[in-house]
Amino acid sequence: MLLPPPMKHTASITLLLLGIFLLAQFIGIAIIYQYIDLEKSTATGKTTFKALPIGERPPVQEKTSYIPIMAALLIGTAMLWMLLKYNLQWIWKLWFLIAVTVSLTVAGSVLMPTAIALAVALVLGIWKIFRPNFWVQNITELFIYGGLAAIFVPIFNLLSVGILIVLIAVYDAYAVWKSKHMVTIATAQVKAGIFAGLLIPYQNHKLIAPKAHPPEAKGKLQKIRTAVLGGGDIGFPLIFAGVVLKEIGLWQSLVIPFFSALGLAFLLWWGKDKQFYPAMPFIGAGCFIGLGVVWLIGLVM
C-alpha cells in the first residue's frame, strides 16, 4: 500500500490553518458583498461598487489590471527585501501599519462609522506590530484581506484575475524554489514579529516572550516551531472569489473557497516537515477547479 509522506504540520495545526483560511475567505466575501451597490447594480444589470471610505480605487482598466498589480507586487517585494536586509525595520513597521490600518478601516466601515472604524483599525494595527500575540495577529488577518479585496476586486474581470493568479503562482514557485528570496523575507518577518499572514505557534499559542525573559526580548517572537501562511496566499484567492461574485453571483463565489482550501490542504498533507513550499500554485489550481465546477453547475441548472 502506498503511504503518504509525513504531513507538513500536525493534524490539529493543519485543521486550524485551514479553518482560519476558510473563515477569512467567507468574511472577505461578506465584506465585498457589502460594498456592492445593489440598487444601481439592479438598475444597470452590471455589478456596481460603492465608493471606499478612504481614498479611491486604482484607476486601471479591468482587462489589463493584472499588469500594474503585478508590477506593484514585484516592486514592493524588492523594497521589502532591501528594508529587511539593511535592518530598516522602522520603515517596514510604518509601511505595514499604514497598510493594516487602511485595510481594517475599509473592512470595519461596513459595520460601523468610518471614524470609529479608523480608530479601531489604528489601535489594532499598533497592537499587532508592537505587541504581537496569537490572538491579535490572526484575528486581524481575518479582516485585513476582506478590506484589500473590497479595494481591488472592482478593477478586475475574470480573465484579468485569472491571469494574475497564474502569474502569482509562477512567481511564488520561482521565489521559493529557485531564488529562495521569499523564504528569506518570510523568515525575517517572523523573526521581526511583523509578519503579513497567519502565525500558528505550536507552544501554547504564545507569540510574545514571557516576562521571565530579558527586557529586550519582550514583544518579539519566541524561537518556537510556528506554522505560517503568507498573506498573499489568503488575499489572492479571496480576490479571485470576489471577482466571481462580481461577474457570476454570490453562491458561485462561496464555492471557490472550498476548492482553494482543498489546494492548500493537499499541500499541507503531502508537504514535508521543515521544508518551504510555494502555496499559490496549489491554491491557484484550486481556484480554477472551483470555477470549473461553478460553470458545470451552471450548465446543469
N, C-alpha and C positions, 0 to 999 in steps of 0.2 A: 504493500500500500504506500502511495506517495504521501509523505507527511509534509505539511507546510513548514517553512523555516521559522525560527523564533520571532515572535512579534516584536515590533519596534518598542512598544511600551506594554506595561501590564494591562490586563483586560479592563480593570477599573479606570485607569488613566485614559485608555483608548476610548472607552464609553463616555467619559467625562468630556474629552476633547470633541468627540462627535456630537454630544448633546449640546455643548456650548456653541459649536459651529452652526448646528441646525437652528438653535434659538436665535442666534444673531441674524441668520438668513430671514427667518419669519418676522422678527421685529423690524428688520430693514425693509421688507416688502410692505409691512403695515405703515411705516413712515413714508415710504414713496407714495403709497396709495393716498395718504392724507394730503399730499401735495398736488394731487390731480384735481383740477377744477372740473367737477362733474357736470355743472350746468353748461359751461362752454363746450366741454367735450361732447355732450349730448347734442347741443345745437349744431356743432360743426361736423360731427361724425369722426373727429380726429382727437386723440388724447392731447389735452392741453394742460400745462402745469401752471400752478400759482407761482408768483414771484417769491424769491427767497427772502427771509427776514434780514439777512446780512449780505450785502453785495449782489452782484449779478453773475449769472452763469457765463462760462467762457463763450465768446461769440464765434463759434465754429460751425461749419457745415456738417450735418449728420453723416453724409456719405463718406467724408474724409476725416471725421473727428478722431479716428484712431491714430492719425499721424501726429498731431500736436500732443496728444495724451502720451503716446509712446516716447516722443522726444522729451517731454517734461519728466517722464519717469527715468529715462537714462541720465538726463542732466542732474536730476535730484539725487539719484544713486551716486553719481560721481562726486557731487558736492558733499553728501553724507560721508562717503569714504574718506574724503580729504579732511573733514572735520574730525572724524574719529582717529585718523592716522596721526594728526598733529595735536590730538588731545584738546580740541577746542569744544569741550563739552557744553560750555555755557551758551554757545551759539546754537548748538543742536538742541539744547533744552528749551531755549527761547522759540526756536522754529517749531519744535514739537508741541510746545504749549499753545502757540497760535493755532496750529492745525487741529489739535484736540479741542480747543475752545470753540472754534468755528464749527467743527463737525457736530459737537454736542449741542451747540446752540441751535443749529438747523434741525437736529433731531428733537430737541426739547421743545421747540416752538410749536410743535403740533399738539402739545399737552398743556402749555402754559404761556402767558405773555412773553414776548421776546426778551424784555428787560430782565425778567426773572430767570428765564432760560439761560441768558448770557451770564448772569451772576452765578448760577448753579454750575454751569459749564466751566467757568473760570476757577471756582473753588475745587471742583473735581480734577481739573487739569493740573493745578498746583499740587494737590494731594497725590495724584498719580505719579508725578515726576519727582517730587521732593521727599515724599514719604510713602514709597511704593509698598503695597501689600497685596496678597492674593485677591482679596475682595474688590478693592477699587480698581486694580489692574484689569481684571476680567469682566467686571460688571460694566465699566465704561466701554470696553471693547464691544459689548452687545449693542451699543447705540451709536458708536462712532461711525461705523460703516453704513448705517442707515442714513445718517446725515450726509456723508460723502456721496452715497448713491442718489439721494434727492438732488444733489448738485449736478451730477454727471449723467444720469440716465436720460434726461430730456435731449441731450446733444448727440445721442446715438440712435441708429436704427439697427435692425437685426444683422444686416450684412456687416456694418462697421464694427459692431460689438463682437461679432464672430471673428472678424479679422484680428481685433485686439486680443481676444482670448488666445488665438493661435500664436500671435507674436509674443505674448507674455509667456506662454508655455515654452516656446523655443528659447526665449531669453532666460527663463528660470532654469531650464536644463543646462544651458551653457554656463550660467553664473554659478551653479552649484557643482556640476560635474567637471567642467573644463577649466574655467578661470578660477573658480572657487572664491571669488571676491564676495559673493553673497553670504557664504559661510563665515568669512572674516567679519563682515558687517554685522550679521546677526549675533555672533559671539560677543563682539564688542558692545553691542547694545544691551545684551543680557547682563554683562559684567558691569556696565554703567548704570543699570537699573532703569533705563528709559527705552523699553522695547515696545515696538508697534506690533501688537499681536497678542495671542494667548500665551500665558505662562502658567503651567501647572506643576508646582514642585511636588516631589514625592514625599517629602518630610513634613507632615503636619500642615501643609499648605502655608508655610511661612516664607514670605519673600524678604522680610526685613530681619536684620541681625538681632539677636536677643540682647537685652540690656547688659548682660554679663560681659559682652564683648567690648573692646576698646571704643571710646567715643567716635573715632574716625570710621568705625565700621557701621555706625547707625545709618539707616536709610539705604544701605547697599544690599544687594542680593547675596545671600549665603552661597557658599560653594557646595551646593547640594544638587542632586540629579533633578533636572527640570525638563518637562515636556513642553515644546514650543510649537506654535503655529503662526507663521508670519501674517501680518495684517493684509497683505495683498491676496493671500490665499482665502481670506474671508471676503474682502471687498470686491474683487473682480467677479467671482461667481454671483455675488449679490447684484452687481450692476447688470450682468447678463440676465438674471431673473427679472430685474426691474424693466429691462427693455422688452422682455417677453410680456410683462404686464402691460407695458405701453402699447405694444404692437398687436398683441393677440388677446390677452384678457387676464383677469385676476386668478381664476382657478388654475389656468395654464401655468402662470408664474409660480404657483405654490407646488407644482410638480417638480420644478427644476432643482430646488434644494435637496430633495431626497436623492437625486442621481448624482449631484455634485458631492454629497456626503458619502455616497457609495464609492465614488472615485477616491476620496480621502480614506475611507475605511479600507479599501483594497491596499493602498499604500501603507497604512499603519499595520495591517495584518501581515503583509509579506515583507515589509522592510525589516532590516536587521538592526539590532540594538547598537547604539553609539556610532551610527553612520548617518550622514546627511543625505537627504533626498529632495529634489525639487517637487513640490506638491502640485503646482499648476498643470503639468501635463496630465496628471491623473484626475484632478478636479475639473479641468477643462474638458477632458474626454467625457466625464460625467455630465457636464452641462450640455454637450452636443447630443449625447444619448437621450437625455431628458427632453430636449427639444424635438428629437425624432419621435419619441413616444407621444409627445403632445400632438404632433402632426398626425400620427397614426390614429390617435383617439378622435381627432377632429374629422378624419376621413370616415371612420366607423360611425360616428354620431351624425 
